[in-house]
Structures are given as structure tokens and as C-alpha cells.
Amino acid sequence: MASGSEGKQVRELQARLRQIGHFDRSPTGYYGTVTVAAVRSFQGKRGLERTGKTDTLTWQKLLGMTHEPTAAELNPPTTRPVAEPDKRCLTGRVICISKNSRTLSWMIDGKVVSSMDVRFGSQYTPTREGTFSVYWKSRHHVSTIYHTAMPYAMFFSGGQAVHYSSDFAARGYNGASHGCVNVRDEGKIAALFAAVRTGDKVVIYK
């Protein structure tokens, strides 16, 4: 595994690195700059060449020092505490998004089905607040303005959508979107995309 890799094995790598203090966030399944730095740190401590790539020797060494990650270690609910839902989120099928807690909760009839970390637009391209509805879903979307991939896009207001962001997965909160709601956990956004229907409500609040 190396920079740019993604999938279940990357998630396991991150969970194992986290067990021994080299990875300080929830596993994302994306091998970005944070994972490269974590692997280098582990390699340096163990006297291995600090390549940042997970070769066979690095992987075997890590397996020997860690336990099989639990489901909760592989897929923690979120890295941040989930906010108390806005009252507009308590009825029907709602993508409930809190800017203060930077979390998204998929809710049906007042119950939280799943939660995930999100990030928003910068002060120059802010994410709109209010009550919206999903008017279009596009699984393999590419932005016509910015020419960037927007997988699992669920559009709720003009060009603003909830979608997966590999940049968010790699850089975390060091970056921002152009107004969209970015999700960094691809497994969770894929499940959300499958569950959400056109017409479902989107609530974005402070």
C-alpha cells in the first residue's frame, strides 16, 4: 500500500497504527499524507527505512504488534461528538448537518441511522444554511466548474451537494470545499447515497 491507495486494507492499516499511537484520527480508508506520515513514524521507531509505503516487512511488523481491529475501531461513528439534532430533523427522512459539530446524521423519524464527519465551504464560498431537499443524485459526478471528482453527489441547493472528498480524506480540516458538504469516509457516504431518495430533506444549521 502507498499514497493514493484506498479500501479495506488501508482502513485496517490506519486502525492498527492508531492502536499504537501513530495515527491520531478515525480510519478513513484513504492513504493520504497523514497516513504516509504515520507509516514513516512507525518505520522510524522500528528501525525500518522511512519510505511511508507499507511494504511486506512494515506490514508484518505492524501485525505482530497489534490486534485484529474491532468493528468499532475500523468504523468509529465519527471522530467528533454528534450534535443535538435541530428540531427540523426530527420528522421524516432527513440528512441533518451541524456546522458547529461538523457532523452529518442520517435520520429517519427522529432516529439516527448513521453519522459521519463533514467539512464545509470557506468564508468566500460558504455552504448555505436552511432547509432543502435532494433534487438530484449523481454517483460518478465531476464538477463542471472545478473539474474535480464529486463521487456520491446528492445535490440540495444549486451546485451545492453532499459528496465524498478524497481531499478531505487526505488533508482533513486543513482544506475546505467550494460550498459543498464534504464527507471523508467513503464507505459511509456510499451507504448514505444508496439509502437517500430524491426529495429527502436536507437541514443545515449552525
C-alpha positions as CSV (number, residue, x, y, z in Angstrom):
1,M,0.0,0.0,0.0
2,A,1.2,3.5,-0.7
3,S,-0.1,7.1,-1.2
4,G,-3.3,7.0,-3.3
5,S,-4.3,3.5,-2.2
6,E,-7.8,3.1,-0.8
7,G,-10.0,0.4,0.6
8,K,-10.5,-2.0,3.5
9,Q,-6.8,-2.9,3.9
10,V,-5.9,0.8,4.2
11,R,-8.6,1.2,6.9
12,E,-7.1,-1.8,8.8
13,L,-3.6,-0.3,8.5
14,Q,-4.9,3.0,10.0
15,A,-6.7,1.2,12.8
16,R,-3.6,-0.8,13.7
17,L,-1.4,2.3,13.6
18,R,-3.9,4.1,15.8
19,Q,-3.7,1.2,18.4
20,I,0.0,2.0,19.0
21,G,-0.3,5.8,18.8
22,H,0.9,6.6,15.3
23,F,-2.4,7.6,13.7
24,D,-4.4,10.1,15.7
25,R,-7.8,10.1,13.9
26,S,-10.5,7.7,12.8
27,P,-9.6,5.4,9.9
28,T,-10.8,6.8,6.5
29,G,-9.7,4.0,4.1
30,Y,-7.7,6.5,2.1
31,Y,-3.9,6.5,2.1
32,G,-3.1,10.2,2.0
33,T,-0.4,12.5,3.5
34,V,-1.5,11.8,7.1
35,T,-1.2,8.0,6.6
36,V,2.2,8.4,4.8
37,A,3.5,10.4,7.9
38,A,2.1,7.8,10.3
39,V,3.8,4.9,8.4
40,R,7.1,6.9,8.4
41,S,6.8,7.5,12.1
42,F,6.2,3.7,12.7
43,Q,9.0,2.7,10.4
44,G,11.5,5.2,12.1
45,K,10.6,3.8,15.5
46,R,11.2,0.2,14.4
47,G,14.4,0.8,12.5
48,L,12.9,0.3,9.1
49,E,13.6,2.5,6.1
50,R,11.2,5.5,6.4
51,T,9.6,5.3,3.0
52,G,6.0,6.0,4.1
53,K,5.0,3.0,2.0
54,T,3.6,-0.1,3.6
55,D,5.7,-2.9,2.2
56,T,5.6,-6.6,3.4
57,L,8.2,-6.0,6.1
58,T,6.4,-3.0,7.5
59,W,3.0,-4.8,7.4
60,Q,4.4,-7.9,9.1
61,K,6.0,-5.8,11.8
62,L,2.7,-4.0,12.4
63,L,0.7,-7.2,12.5
64,G,3.0,-8.6,15.2
65,M,2.5,-5.5,17.4
66,T,-1.3,-5.1,17.1
67,H,-4.5,-7.0,17.4
68,E,-7.2,-7.5,14.8
69,P,-9.2,-4.3,14.8
70,T,-12.7,-4.5,16.1
71,A,-15.7,-3.2,14.0
72,A,-15.8,-0.1,16.2
73,E,-12.1,0.6,15.7
74,L,-12.5,0.2,11.9
75,N,-15.6,2.3,11.7
76,P,-16.0,4.6,14.7
77,P,-19.3,6.6,14.5
78,T,-17.4,9.9,13.9
79,T,-14.2,11.5,15.2
80,R,-16.3,14.3,16.6
81,P,-19.3,14.3,19.0
82,V,-22.6,14.4,17.1
83,A,-24.6,17.5,17.7
84,E,-28.1,17.5,19.2
85,P,-30.3,17.4,16.1
86,D,-32.2,20.5,15.0
87,K,-35.9,20.2,15.6
88,R,-36.4,20.3,11.8
89,C,-34.6,16.9,11.7
90,L,-37.0,15.1,13.9
91,T,-39.6,14.1,11.4
92,G,-39.3,12.1,8.2
93,R,-36.2,11.2,6.2
94,V,-33.5,13.9,6.8
95,I,-29.8,14.5,6.2
96,C,-29.2,16.6,9.3
97,I,-26.0,18.6,9.2
98,S,-24.5,20.7,12.0
99,K,-21.8,23.3,11.2
100,N,-20.7,23.7,14.8
101,S,-20.0,20.0,15.4
102,R,-19.0,19.4,11.8
103,T,-21.1,16.2,11.6
104,L,-23.8,14.8,9.4
105,S,-26.5,12.4,10.8
106,W,-28.9,10.5,8.5
107,M,-32.2,10.4,10.4
108,I,-35.4,8.6,9.9
109,D,-38.4,9.6,12.1
110,G,-36.2,11.2,14.7
111,K,-33.7,8.2,15.0
112,V,-30.1,8.5,13.9
113,V,-29.3,5.7,11.4
114,S,-25.6,6.8,10.7
115,S,-23.3,9.7,11.4
116,M,-20.2,10.9,9.7
117,D,-17.6,13.8,9.8
118,V,-18.1,16.6,7.3
119,R,-16.4,19.9,6.3
120,F,-17.9,22.9,4.5
121,G,-17.0,25.8,2.2
122,S,-14.6,28.6,3.0
123,Q,-15.8,32.1,4.0
124,Y,-15.6,33.0,0.3
125,T,-17.7,30.1,-0.9
126,P,-19.9,29.3,2.2
127,T,-22.2,26.3,2.5
128,R,-25.8,27.6,2.6
129,E,-27.8,27.1,5.7
130,G,-31.5,26.2,5.8
131,T,-34.0,23.5,4.8
132,F,-33.5,22.0,1.4
133,S,-34.3,18.7,-0.4
134,V,-32.2,16.4,-2.5
135,Y,-33.2,17.2,-6.1
136,W,-30.6,15.1,-8.0
137,K,-28.2,12.2,-7.2
138,S,-25.1,11.6,-9.3
139,R,-22.9,8.6,-8.4
140,H,-19.8,9.5,-10.6
141,H,-20.2,13.2,-10.7
142,V,-17.4,15.5,-11.9
143,S,-17.7,19.3,-11.2
144,T,-18.2,21.3,-14.4
145,I,-16.8,24.4,-12.7
146,Y,-13.8,23.0,-10.8
147,H,-13.3,19.8,-12.8
148,T,-12.9,17.8,-9.6
149,A,-14.5,14.4,-8.8
150,M,-17.6,14.5,-6.6
151,P,-18.5,10.9,-6.1
152,Y,-21.8,10.0,-4.5
153,A,-23.1,13.6,-5.0
154,M,-26.5,14.4,-3.6
155,F,-27.4,17.9,-4.8
156,F,-29.6,20.0,-2.5
157,S,-29.1,23.7,-3.5
158,G,-27.9,24.9,-6.9
159,G,-24.4,23.4,-7.4
160,Q,-24.1,22.5,-3.7
161,A,-24.1,18.8,-2.8
162,V,-23.2,16.3,-0.1
163,H,-20.4,14.2,-1.6
164,Y,-17.3,12.1,-0.9
165,S,-14.0,14.1,-1.0
166,S,-10.6,12.3,-1.3
167,D,-9.0,15.7,-0.4
168,F,-10.9,15.7,2.9
169,A,-9.9,12.1,3.5
170,A,-6.2,13.0,2.9
171,R,-6.0,16.5,4.4
172,G,-8.8,16.6,7.0
173,Y,-9.8,20.1,8.1
174,N,-6.7,21.8,6.6
175,G,-8.8,22.3,3.4
176,A,-12.3,23.4,2.6
177,S,-14.9,22.8,-0.2
178,H,-16.2,25.3,-2.7
179,G,-19.6,25.3,-0.8
180,C,-20.4,21.6,-0.9
181,V,-20.7,19.3,2.2
182,N,-17.6,17.0,2.0
183,V,-17.6,13.5,3.6
184,R,-14.3,11.8,4.2
185,D,-15.5,8.2,4.9
186,E,-16.2,6.6,1.5
187,G,-17.9,3.6,3.0
188,K,-20.4,5.7,4.9
189,I,-21.2,8.1,2.1
190,A,-21.7,5.1,-0.3
191,A,-24.2,3.6,2.2
192,L,-25.9,7.0,2.6
193,F,-26.1,7.5,-1.2
194,A,-27.8,4.1,-1.5
195,A,-30.4,5.0,1.2
196,V,-31.3,8.5,0.3
197,R,-34.1,9.2,-2.2
198,T,-34.7,12.2,-4.4
199,G,-37.0,14.5,-2.3
200,D,-35.5,13.6,1.1
201,K,-34.9,16.6,3.3
202,V,-31.5,18.3,4.0
203,V,-31.2,20.6,7.1
204,I,-28.0,22.6,7.5
205,Y,-27.8,24.6,10.7
206,K,-25.2,26.3,13.0
